[in-house]
Amino acid sequence: ILAELLSTFRLYLWDNNTHVVHLQS
């Protein structure tokens, strides 16, 4: 389950590079 969540999160960040900065801010 954790691996799947990480995979989805990674895909989300990869698909939305702009969101990465927003999340890290």
C-alpha positions in Angstrom: 0.0 0.0 0.0 2.8 2.4 0.9 4.6 1.7 -2.3 1.5 2.3 -4.3 1.0 5.6 -2.5 4.6 6.7 -3.2 4.2 5.7 -6.8 1.1 7.8 -7.2 2.7 10.7 -5.4 5.8 10.5 -7.5 3.6 10.4 -10.7 1.7 13.4 -9.4 4.8 15.4 -8.9 6.2 14.3 -12.2 3.0 15.3 -14.0 2.8 18.6 -12.2 6.2 20.1 -11.8 4.7 23.4 -10.7 2.9 21.7 -7.9 6.2 20.4 -6.5 7.4 23.9 -5.7 4.0 24.7 -4.2 4.1 21.6 -2.0 7.6 22.2 -0.9 7.0 25.8 -0.1 
